[in-house]
Amino acid sequence: MRIHRSRAVALATAVGFVLALTGCGGGGSGGTDGELKAPPAGTGTPAATGTPATSGAASATPTAAGPSGTGDPAGAAGPTPTGPDGKGKATGGADATTKDAYAYTHPCSARNLTVKVTSPQGFPATVRVVTVTNNGSTTCGLDFHPAVGFSAKGSALGIQATPPEGLGGAPAHPVRPGATTYAAVDLNPSGGGGPVADEINILADPSHMPNADGVSLPLATTGTVAKPRVGLYHFTARDSFDTL
């Protein structure tokens, strides 16, 4: 049985977090977005380090052990999870925690995630891609899409990216251990006029994470923001882009 529900409430509750995340982004260099590292659990809000990540990418990297969120932001992805068993429940045994159904009742923890933003080739110039990698040892669930806002020179623009309408499906988007999921963001779909953003504010799971788990990452390539949109999480950037 498929479960249908709207995420409008989740997105609305995340608006406040972008207003607070205006001063913690790190500076990039040489066209590469800066890197922001989250502290161990219980130590407060992540702080920027300014260390460059992979070319064209900014990341928020927790100190929890696990693989980093590399991969091809333009479409290559981590392993695509298979569906849950026929009964919609994780089966027993040692591997139960890596099943997709486990994610439906176990939201991701921010300390186990690496969050990056890239300006991928092969996409319109207005598009950025948010990548989220699960560094934990169990499958976890994310909301259908991240909450995304923007800042300029350390001040929130008060503009929130709008997700697709009519959301429905499984209770959560599962991300298996070591896997990466992608969410495309179009800063200016219509090419209209607006303020120029130099930072993107991301809350990976607005339904379950507090505002303090949000991260602010510098945009190596700044862009005009006007009626921005965010796509659904998918296991390739192209699939997420297709939902915009």
N, C-alpha and C positions, 0 to 999 in steps of 0.2 A: 504494500500500500504506500503510495507516495504522499508526502506531507507537504501541503502548500501553505505558505505564510509570507507576509510582507516584511521586508527589512527596513521600512521607512522609519519605524520607531528607533531601531538601532542606530541608523545614520543620524537621526535628529539628536540623540543623546550624545553623539560623538562630537557635535559642533563645538562644545565647550573646550574640548581638549586642544583643538588647533589654536584657540586663543591663548592658551597657556604655554604652548610649546613654541616660543619665539626666540629663545636665547641660547638653546643648547646644541645648535648645529655646528659642525666643524667645517673649516674652510678647505676647499679643494685646491689643487695646483695642477698646472699643465693640462687643463681640460679634463682632469679626472675628478669626479665627485669625491668629497672627503669621506672619512669613515668615522662612525660613531660606535663606541663600544659600551654595551650595557654592563653594569656591575653585577657581582654575584647576588643571589636572592637575598632580599632584606636590607639592601644598602641604599635604596632610594632611586631617584631618576637617573637614566643614563647620561653620560657626559661625553662630549665630542673629543676626539683625539687628533683629528686632522690628518690621520695616516691614510694615504691613498689606497684604494682597493683595486680590483681588476680594472682594466682600462674602461673608461666611460661609466663606471659604477660607483655609487656611494652605498655604504652599508652600515647597519647597526648590528654589531657582532657581540653576542653575550659571551661571558667567560666560561659558560658550561661547555664541557668537552663534547666533541662531535665534529663531523665534517663541515667544512665551510660551504657557504651558499654560492658556489661557482656555477658553471653551466652557461649555455648559450642563451642570453636573454631574448634573442630574436626568434626563438622557437625551440631550441633543444631543451630537453627537460630531464629531470630525474625520472625514476621508474614510475610508470603510470599504475596507480593502484587498481587492482581488480575489485569487483563488487563484493559485498558481503555474501554469506552463504544464503541459500534459498529461503531460510526462515527469517532473514533480516537480523540475525544475532551472531555475535562472535562465538565460535565454537570453543570448547574447553581446551586445555592443554597449554604448553609453554608459549605457543605462537598466538594465543588469543589476543594479546595486547597489540599485535601488529595488524590485526584485521581492520578493515574499514569501519565496520560496525562499532568498534571500540571507540572511534572518534565521536560517535553520536552522543556519547555520555561523558566524554573526557576532553574538554576544551584544551587548546594549546596553552602552555605557559610561556610568557614573554621571555623568561630567562633561557628557554630552550630554542629560541628562534633567532635566526640571522635575517635581518631585513635590509634590502638594498634597493636602490633606484638607478636605472640606467637610461641612456638615450640610444636605443638600439638602431642599427642600420636596417634598412628595408621597411621602415615605418614612416608615416608622415612626420614632418619636423616638429609638430606640436605634441607628439606622443612620447610619454615616458613609460617605463615598465617597472612596477614594484615586484620584487622577488622575495619570497619568504621560504626559508629552509628550516626544516625540523631537525635540530641537532640532538633531540632526545632519543631514548631507546624504545619508545612506544609510539604508536600512531596517535595523533591528536586531531581535534577538529577546529576549524576556523569558521567564522561567519562566511556568508556567500561572497563578500567583498570587503576590502579594508575601508576605513573611513579616511578620507584624504582632504587635506586643506593646504593652504599656501601662505607663505610669508615673504616679505620684502624688507631687506635691511633690518632684520630682527623684529619686525612688527607684523602681526597676523593681518592678512588682507580681509578676513571675514568671509571668505569664499569657500564653499564646500563642493567637492565633486559629486555629481548626481549619479546614482547607480541605475541600471536598467529597471523597468517596471515589471510587475507581474512575476516576481520571484517565487520559486517553488521547487520542491524536490526533496532530497534527503535532509535530515535535521542539521547536518553540518557538512562542510567540505573537508574530507579526510586528507591528512598529509602523513605519509608513512615515515618511519625513521630514515633520515638521510635524504629524503625527497625534497624537491623544491616545487613551489607553486607560484603562479604568475598572475598579476593583475595589471592590465593596461590602463593608462590614464591619458586622456586627451585634454590638454590644457585649454585648447581653443578650437573646438570642432568647427565653428562657423567662420573663423578668421576675423571675428569682430574686434573692436578696440577694448582695452582694459589695462589694468595695472600689470607691471612686469614682476614676476616672482623669481626669487633667487633661492628659494628653499621650499621643500615639500614636507608636510607634516603627516605622519602615517600612524594610525592605530590599527594593528593587524586584525584584531577581532573586536569590533565595537560592541558586540552583544555580551561579551564576558570579561573583557579587560578593562581595568580602571584607566582613567586618563593618564596617570603616571606611567603607564606602560607604552605610551606613544613615543615616537621618535621623530626628530626633525633632522632632515638630511639636505645638504646643499645640492643645488642643481648646477652641474658643470656648464650646461647650456641653459641660460635663463630663457624665459618665454612669457609672452602676454597671456594672461588668464582671463577668459571670458566664457561663462557658462560651461565650466569643465565637466567632464564625465569620467566615471571609473567603471571598468568592466568587471565581470565576475571572475573569481579565482578559477584558473584552469592549469593544466599541466604543461601547456605551451603558451608562450606569449601571444602567438597568432590566434589561438582559440579564444583567449581572453579579449583580444582586440576585436574579434568578430562579434562580441556581445555588446560593444559600445553603442 
